[in-house]
């Protein structure tokens, strides 16, 4: 399963090393940082870990994780119905 988080501060060298060490955690398959977007994508085994545990692992590694990003685009609101043309002359 993939989960993506946004983080606030750019990681330090020590934080990057600690994030790389997450590969040693049983159930973590891949960790990808996108420093330009300040996001981290984690592929993990959902039978071994929960999203809350992944969040805590990233925080313990020193990454300033702030929120989970939904994998789905937000649904757009339906367009309002056109107003009926009420012509007083009709």
N, C-alpha and C positions, 0 to 999 in steps of 0.2 A: 504494500500500500504506500502511496506517496502522500506526503503532507508538506505544506509550505507555510513558512512563517516570515514575518517582517521583523527586522531588528533596527534599533535606533542608532547605535554608534558603530563606526567601522571597527572591526576586530583588530586587536594587537597581534603581534607575532606569537605571544604565549597563548592567546585565545585560539589562533589558527592551529597551533600544535594540539591543543586540547580538543578542538573539534575533530581534527584528524584522528585522534585517539578513540573517537566514538566508534570507529570500525572494529575495535576490540570488544564492543558491547554485543552480546549475543542477540541477534535480531535486527541490528542495524546493517543495512545492505549498501547504502550509498548516501553521501552527504555532499551537496553542491551549494556553494556560496555564490551568489550573484552580487558582487559588491556595488555595482552601479545602481541596481534596484534596491539594494539593502534587503535581500531576501535569501532564505536558505531553504532548499528542497531536500527532504529526507525521505529515502525509500526504506521502509522497515517492514518487518514481519508482524502483522497485526495479531497473530496468534500468540506472539511472545510479549509484545509491548502495546501500550495504548498511546493515544496522541498526547495525553497528559504526561506520561512518562517521557516521551520524546521531548516535549517542551521542557521538562525539568532537566533532562540530560544536557540540552543546549544551554540552559541557564547556568547549570553547574560548570559547564565548560568555559563560561565567561562571556557568552554571546548575549547581548542585550535584547533578547527576544521580547517583542511587545504584543504581537497578535498573530493569530492564525489567519491565513488567507484562504478563502474558499476556492476550491478547484473549479467551481462552476461560475460562469458569468451571472451577474444579477439579472433577474427577469425584468424585462422592460415593462413599464406600465402601459396598459392599453390606451390607445388614442381616444380622446373624448368624442362622443357622438356629435355630429354637426348639429348646430342649432336650427330649429325649424324656421323657415322664412315666413315671418308674420307681416305681410304687407297690408296696411290698413285700407288700401284702395281695393283690395280683392274681395 
